[in-house]
């Protein structure tokens, strides 16, 4: 706890329970090494830790690492909930050695999620040349009575990454469904035009013959009209 917090009124202090799950990292165009995440929390009882070192599979790394702790936050004089900063740093460990390569990092303000229930989202890593995304589940619950009214800071949506693979999969499924509907419609139309509904083996021939006669009659009537016009001239 910082020295300045000792002089803050109790009415402006509030406690929260933090529940975080570091799930996975995707879109990593590498095939070897072990990967882990270092995390740091400001204004929390447990302020730092690390995930296990996990291998990469199909360009994804899975951790499922839980974090559960308490945070002591302060309400500002403007009645806005103070920050609770979570910083994540992703590293690659090469060939069983202690040499590490930074993959990227992420800093988010957990105060923005206060009272919103369990939220699971994917975030684009900063300082990452691969555009890798990390999936987090976050829950920030108030556990002490607030003696002062406060507002939750707005969520910074630019950090949130839309899950493009899921969107592509959903679009492909929609395209397959539309294609299937078109084929079904085409099949039913063909069936209606050429199926023998009278159980007569010559019905298709009669249908085509009738169509040919109709076309012939139209041509004859057009020729007759043309002849009449010429006689009038």
C-alpha positions, 0 to 999 in steps of 0.5 A: 500500500502506498504511503498516500493511501494512509490519508484517504478517508475510509468512506472512499475505500472499497474492497473487491474480489477479483476472479481472473482466468487466463485461458489461451493465446491464439494466432501464434505462427510458431511451432516450437518452444514453451510459453508462459504469462507473467502477471502483475496486479496493482492494489491487490493482496496477491500482486504477481504470479506466473502461469505454467510453461505450456507447449504450442499446438496448432498455433495455440497455447492453452493455460487455463490459469486462475487468479483469485485475490482481493483488491483495495480500491479508492473512489476519486474526488470526482466519484469515479472508481480508481484503477486496478491495473492488470499487466500481462507479459507473454514469453517464449522459452526456447529449447529447454534453456532459460533464454526467453523471447517476449511475444507481447503484453497487455494492460487492462483496467479491471475497474472497468469490469466492476459489477458486470458479472463474468465477462469472457473476451479476447484481447489483442496483445500490444507490442506483438508482431504476430497480432496474437490474441489472449483470451481472459475471463474476468469477474470483479465483485464488490465485497464491502459496503460503499459509503460513497457513491461512485461511477465505473470508468468506461470500458476501453473497447479498442483493446477488445478483439473480435474473434475473427475465426469464429466469425469466419466459421459462422459465415462458412456455415451460413454459406453452406446453408444457403448453398444447400437451400439453393440446391434443394430449390433447384432439385424441387423445381427440376422434379416438378418440371420433369417428373412423371406425375401420371405414371405414364412413361410418355407423359414427359414426351407429351409435355415437350410435344405440347410445348413445341406445338404451342411455340409453333402456333405462336410462330404461325400467328406471328407470321400471319400478322406480318402477312396482314401488315404487308398486304395493308401496305 
